[in-house]
Amino acid sequence: KVISLNIYVIIYIGDIMKYKYFYIEDSNNKSNCIRRSLCKIFNLSYEEVFNELCNIQNKLNKDSYVDREVFETYMKNKGMKELNISNIKVKDLKLDNGSYIVFCYNKKDWYHMIPIIDNTIYDKSNECLELEVIKVYGNNIENK
């Protein structure tokens, strides 16, 4: 059974970007930023995303579904394109309306993934705003 918690806290960041609290987990009270992001962007269940990622993991012979090649293959199969955006903080992103996934990190050893839909960041904490962007992926948009 998937548990979904729909509590929204809206924080406005600058003139364009907003933050809304978003968190979902599986029946074991476990959650993962990759699965959360993909669920939000593609409007799929937590279990469905997990199963699809595991299928790709097995096909690519990877140790985990959180391997970058696995989730990038998943997103590519769903029509997402890599955008030429990096080396900027999440809070400083300037994106057109649309659906995006941002792969980011703290410039050390902690990596994170967040969904952005129509300039609203959906995540479990607004601490993601200070993370450094590694890559941005866009859904059904032209590569800029």
Backbone as CSV, one residue per row, in Angstrom:
resi,resn,N_x,N_y,N_z,CA_x,CA_y,CA_z,C_x,C_y,C_z
1,LYS,0.843,-1.176,0.000,0.000,0.000,0.000,0.890,1.242,0.000
2,VAL,0.622,2.149,-0.890,1.382,3.391,-0.990,0.677,4.465,-0.174
3,ILE,1.445,5.159,0.609,0.904,6.236,1.433,1.275,7.549,0.778
4,SER,0.309,8.422,0.636,0.553,9.725,0.044,0.155,10.796,1.040
5,LEU,1.052,11.721,1.276,0.786,12.811,2.186,0.709,14.084,1.371
6,ASN,-0.432,14.743,1.404,-0.646,15.924,0.586,-0.786,17.177,1.436
7,ILE,0.300,17.570,2.054,0.343,18.812,2.805,1.154,19.779,1.960
8,TYR,0.614,20.945,1.689,1.315,21.896,0.852,1.709,23.127,1.649
9,VAL,2.977,23.444,1.560,3.507,24.684,2.101,4.074,25.411,0.900
10,ILE,3.614,26.602,0.653,4.078,27.343,-0.519,5.024,28.439,-0.069
11,ILE,6.213,28.420,-0.657,7.202,29.457,-0.403,7.549,30.071,-1.752
12,TYR,7.499,31.369,-1.845,7.841,32.039,-3.094,9.323,32.378,-3.097
13,ILE,9.979,32.064,-4.195,11.402,32.284,-4.342,11.588,33.265,-5.490
14,GLY,11.985,34.450,-5.203,12.160,35.437,-6.259,10.840,35.742,-6.933
15,ASP,10.904,36.119,-8.195,9.710,36.504,-8.934,8.988,35.325,-9.578
16,ILE,9.708,34.221,-9.812,9.126,33.167,-10.633,8.938,31.844,-9.877
17,MET,9.990,31.301,-9.289,9.977,29.963,-8.721,9.216,29.917,-7.388
18,LYS,8.478,28.808,-7.170,7.773,28.553,-5.913,8.208,27.184,-5.401
19,TYR,8.011,26.961,-4.120,8.286,25.667,-3.496,6.997,25.160,-2.839
20,LYS,6.686,23.887,-3.065,5.569,23.231,-2.392,6.071,21.932,-1.777
21,TYR,5.668,21.691,-0.548,6.020,20.439,0.115,5.387,19.276,-0.642
22,PHE,6.196,18.247,-0.915,5.696,17.039,-1.591,6.466,15.845,-1.060
23,TYR,5.728,14.838,-0.611,6.374,13.644,-0.080,5.437,12.454,-0.250
24,ILE,5.953,11.371,-0.813,5.225,10.110,-0.877,6.205,9.012,-0.475
25,GLU,5.656,7.906,-0.004,6.499,6.793,0.440,5.785,5.479,0.164
26,ASP,6.547,4.387,0.304,5.943,3.076,0.101,5.345,2.561,1.410
27,SER,4.840,1.353,1.389,4.159,0.791,2.561,5.119,0.526,3.724
28,ASN,6.406,0.543,3.462,7.413,0.357,4.516,7.932,1.687,5.042
29,ASN,7.235,2.759,4.712,7.630,4.117,5.126,8.989,4.521,4.570
30,LYS,9.329,3.999,3.420,10.581,4.353,2.746,10.257,5.259,1.572
31,SER,11.165,6.186,1.336,10.979,7.099,0.220,12.321,7.355,-0.444
32,ASN,12.270,7.696,-1.707,13.472,7.920,-2.486,13.209,9.085,-3.431
33,CYS,14.153,10.018,-3.522,13.941,11.223,-4.320,13.775,10.923,-5.812
34,ILE,14.418,9.885,-6.309,14.283,9.541,-7.725,12.855,9.084,-7.993
35,ARG,12.379,8.168,-7.188,11.008,7.668,-7.372,9.982,8.777,-7.171
36,ARG,10.174,9.616,-6.138,9.229,10.723,-5.906,9.167,11.649,-7.115
37,SER,10.351,12.009,-7.637,10.404,12.937,-8.772,9.709,12.368,-9.998
38,LEU,9.995,11.120,-10.302,9.396,10.494,-11.481,7.883,10.317,-11.315
39,CYS,7.449,9.975,-10.108,6.003,9.869,-9.842,5.311,11.196,-10.096
40,LYS,5.897,12.262,-9.603,5.279,13.593,-9.730,5.241,14.046,-11.188
41,ILE,6.355,13.918,-11.884,6.429,14.396,-13.276,5.504,13.599,-14.192
42,PHE,5.482,12.275,-14.031,4.725,11.422,-14.953,3.367,10.983,-14.399
43,ASN,3.012,11.465,-13.190,1.735,11.135,-12.576,1.524,9.620,-12.510
44,LEU,2.553,8.923,-12.017,2.514,7.469,-11.883,2.590,7.089,-10.410
45,SER,2.207,5.847,-10.107,2.282,5.371,-8.729,3.734,5.083,-8.349
46,TYR,3.981,5.131,-7.070,5.315,4.864,-6.534,5.788,3.461,-6.923
47,GLU,4.885,2.494,-6.836,5.205,1.113,-7.178,5.471,0.952,-8.676
48,GLU,4.678,1.611,-9.493,4.855,1.511,-10.941,6.226,2.046,-11.367
49,VAL,6.628,3.185,-10.816,7.940,3.752,-11.128,9.044,2.806,-10.665
50,PHE,8.900,2.262,-9.471,9.885,1.329,-8.933,10.050,0.124,-9.856
51,ASN,8.940,-0.471,-10.279,8.996,-1.650,-11.147,9.665,-1.329,-12.481
52,GLU,9.336,-0.191,-13.061,9.948,0.195,-14.342,11.442,0.450,-14.186
53,LEU,11.835,1.111,-13.098,13.266,1.345,-12.855,14.019,0.026,-12.660
54,CYS,13.412,-0.894,-11.930,14.057,-2.197,-11.709,14.208,-2.975,-13.010
55,ASN,13.215,-2.884,-13.901,13.327,-3.542,-15.210,14.505,-2.984,-16.001
56,ILE,14.658,-1.674,-15.997,15.783,-1.048,-16.698,17.104,-1.436,-16.031
57,GLN,17.122,-1.443,-14.709,18.317,-1.846,-13.965,18.772,-3.243,-14.402
58,ASN,17.834,-4.159,-14.486,18.163,-5.530,-14.886,18.650,-5.593,-16.326
59,LYS,17.996,-4.858,-17.229,18.416,-4.854,-18.634,19.818,-4.286,-18.809
60,LEU,20.157,-3.274,-18.005,21.476,-2.639,-18.100,22.513,-3.328,-17.214
61,ASN,22.070,-4.341,-16.466,22.951,-5.088,-15.577,23.646,-4.172,-14.555
62,LYS,22.861,-3.307,-13.927,23.368,-2.381,-12.907,23.038,-2.905,-11.522
63,ASP,23.783,-2.455,-10.532,23.596,-2.912,-9.158,22.368,-2.320,-8.487
64,SER,21.917,-1.144,-8.944,20.816,-0.466,-8.283,20.019,0.366,-9.280
65,TYR,18.751,0.559,-8.970,17.924,1.419,-9.820,18.274,2.890,-9.644
66,VAL,19.036,3.249,-8.622,19.440,4.641,-8.441,20.711,4.981,-9.215
67,ASP,21.238,4.030,-9.965,22.374,4.286,-10.843,21.958,5.337,-11.880
68,ARG,22.832,6.288,-12.121,22.498,7.394,-13.029,22.086,6.918,-14.420
69,GLU,22.747,5.896,-14.939,22.392,5.389,-16.266,20.969,4.815,-16.275
70,VAL,20.545,4.238,-15.166,19.200,3.668,-15.073,18.149,4.766,-15.121
71,PHE,18.260,5.773,-14.246,17.203,6.795,-14.239,17.266,7.689,-15.466
72,GLU,18.462,7.879,-16.044,18.526,8.651,-17.289,17.879,7.885,-18.441
73,THR,18.066,6.580,-18.493,17.406,5.754,-19.516,15.894,5.813,-19.345
74,TYR,15.426,5.726,-18.106,13.993,5.815,-17.818,13.432,7.134,-18.347
75,MET,14.100,8.236,-18.009,13.595,9.547,-18.427,13.635,9.698,-19.944
76,LYS,14.696,9.223,-20.571,14.793,9.289,-22.035,13.661,8.488,-22.679
77,ASN,13.379,7.305,-22.135,12.287,6.481,-22.659,10.932,7.166,-22.518
78,LYS,10.810,8.079,-21.555,9.565,8.810,-21.317,9.523,10.150,-22.056
79,GLY,10.542,10.421,-22.873,10.524,11.629,-23.699,11.237,12.835,-23.114
80,MET,11.943,12.653,-22.001,12.656,13.785,-21.415,13.986,13.986,-22.137
81,LYS,14.390,15.232,-22.225,15.650,15.581,-22.882,16.556,16.300,-21.900
82,GLU,17.861,16.063,-22.044,18.837,16.781,-21.229,18.950,18.206,-21.733
83,LEU,18.921,19.146,-20.805,19.088,20.550,-21.152,20.490,21.000,-20.759
84,ASN,20.989,21.971,-21.436,22.341,22.458,-21.183,22.326,23.473,-20.036
85,ILE,21.999,22.989,-18.830,21.945,23.842,-17.642,22.694,23.111,-16.532
86,SER,23.692,23.757,-15.959,24.431,23.191,-14.831,25.199,24.309,-14.136
87,ASN,25.841,23.951,-13.008,26.677,24.892,-12.253,25.923,26.156,-11.837
88,ILE,24.720,25.958,-11.337,23.881,27.042,-10.825,23.095,26.462,-9.645
89,LYS,22.762,27.269,-8.683,21.951,26.777,-7.569,20.505,26.593,-8.029
90,VAL,19.831,25.646,-7.426,18.434,25.375,-7.769,17.601,26.643,-7.667
91,LYS,17.788,27.419,-6.615,16.981,28.631,-6.413,17.193,29.675,-7.502
92,ASP,18.285,29.578,-8.258,18.582,30.548,-9.312,18.164,30.079,-10.705
93,LEU,17.557,28.906,-10.802,17.106,28.406,-12.103,16.041,29.322,-12.690
94,LYS,16.125,29.539,-13.980,15.116,30.296,-14.736,14.614,29.351,-15.819
95,LEU,13.424,28.789,-15.597,12.872,27.804,-16.520,11.546,28.286,-17.078
96,ASP,11.271,27.932,-18.320,9.961,28.187,-18.901,8.951,27.271,-18.223
97,ASN,7.663,27.568,-18.363,6.650,26.643,-17.865,6.858,25.296,-18.531
98,GLY,6.615,24.241,-17.806,6.810,22.891,-18.296,7.194,21.986,-17.151
99,SER,7.559,20.759,-17.479,7.936,19.764,-16.481,9.427,19.472,-16.580
100,TYR,10.093,19.524,-15.434,11.538,19.336,-15.378,11.906,18.442,-14.200
101,ILE,13.011,17.750,-14.350,13.628,17.049,-13.234,15.037,17.602,-13.110
102,VAL,15.405,17.961,-11.883,16.721,18.536,-11.626,17.521,17.555,-10.777
103,PHE,18.679,17.169,-11.298,19.631,16.329,-10.581,20.656,17.291,-9.988
104,CYS,20.818,17.267,-8.670,21.632,18.269,-7.996,22.402,17.643,-6.831
105,TYR,23.282,18.435,-6.221,24.066,17.922,-5.096,24.571,19.059,-4.231
106,ASN,25.169,18.697,-3.104,25.651,19.688,-2.146,27.138,20.008,-2.329
107,LYS,27.697,19.663,-3.471,29.110,19.847,-3.806,30.027,18.979,-2.949
108,LYS,29.448,17.984,-2.316,30.234,17.032,-1.534,29.830,15.634,-1.960
109,ASP,29.054,14.974,-1.125,28.725,13.579,-1.386,27.230,13.265,-1.321
110,TRP,26.387,14.280,-1.280,24.944,14.044,-1.207,24.278,14.515,-2.493
111,TYR,23.628,13.575,-3.185,22.957,13.849,-4.450,21.453,13.793,-4.243
112,HIS,20.739,14.581,-5.052,19.299,14.691,-4.874,18.632,14.936,-6.227
113,MET,17.360,14.576,-6.317,16.585,14.808,-7.518,15.266,15.460,-7.127
114,ILE,14.880,16.488,-7.876,13.637,17.192,-7.578,12.837,17.438,-8.855
115,PRO,11.511,17.362,-8.755,10.662,17.717,-9.890,10.271,19.197,-9.813
116,ILE,10.200,19.825,-10.972,9.704,21.199,-11.074,8.639,21.206,-12.162
117,ILE,7.452,21.676,-11.805,6.353,21.760,-12.768,5.855,23.194,-12.777
118,ASP,5.895,23.812,-13.940,5.443,25.194,-14.112,6.007,26.110,-13.024
119,ASN,7.336,26.022,-12.863,8.093,26.857,-11.922,7.723,26.649,-10.459
120,THR,7.211,25.468,-10.129,6.985,25.088,-8.739,7.832,23.859,-8.436
121,ILE,8.678,23.993,-7.426,9.525,22.896,-6.962,8.712,22.063,-5.986
122,TYR,8.676,20.747,-6.195,7.974,19.834,-5.301,9.009,18.963,-4.602
123,ASP,9.158,19.133,-3.278,10.139,18.345,-2.550,9.760,18.278,-1.088
124,LYS,10.443,17.416,-0.344,10.137,17.243,1.076,10.742,18.322,1.951
125,SER,11.659,19.108,1.399,12.297,20.178,2.172,12.738,21.284,1.222
126,ASN,12.654,22.508,1.684,13.113,23.602,0.832,14.640,23.767,0.893
127,GLU,15.333,22.882,1.602,16.800,22.891,1.614,17.365,22.622,0.223
128,CYS,16.570,22.026,-0.642,17.018,21.734,-2.008,17.364,23.012,-2.771
129,LEU,16.839,24.134,-2.336,17.070,25.399,-3.043,18.541,25.787,-3.079
130,GLU,19.306,25.355,-2.088,20.722,25.697,-2.001,21.631,24.702,-2.715
131,LEU,21.067,23.639,-3.271,21.885,22.629,-3.941,22.344,23.113,-5.320
132,GLU,23.460,22.564,-5.769,24.048,22.900,-7.062,23.487,21.963,-8.141
133,VAL,23.073,22.528,-9.246,22.502,21.755,-10.355,23.612,21.018,-11.103
134,ILE,23.414,19.725,-11.293,24.297,18.912,-12.134,23.723,18.837,-13.537
135,LYS,22.407,18.569,-13.609,21.757,18.394,-14.910,20.273,18.688,-14.759
136,VAL,19.695,19.249,-15.802,18.250,19.483,-15.859,17.713,18.694,-17.047
137,TYR,16.603,18.028,-16.827,15.930,17.247,-17.860,14.549,17.855,-18.061
138,GLY,14.156,18.037,-19.324,12.850,18.624,-19.620,11.958,17.642,-20.331
139,ASN,10.666,17.741,-20.082,9.679,16.839,-20.663,8.953,17.515,-21.811
140,ASN,9.034,16.902,-22.991,8.327,17.373,-24.184,8.656,18.818,-24.535
141,ILE,9.918,19.190,-24.418,10.357,20.529,-24.796,11.595,20.392,-25.659
142,GLU,11.900,21.430,-26.383,13.082,21.423,-27.236,14.331,21.649,-26.383
143,ASN,15.422,21.010,-26.732,16.697,21.218,-26.048,17.224,22.582,-26.403
144,LYS,17.458,23.413,-25.396,17.896,24.789,-25.627,19.390,24.888,-25.613
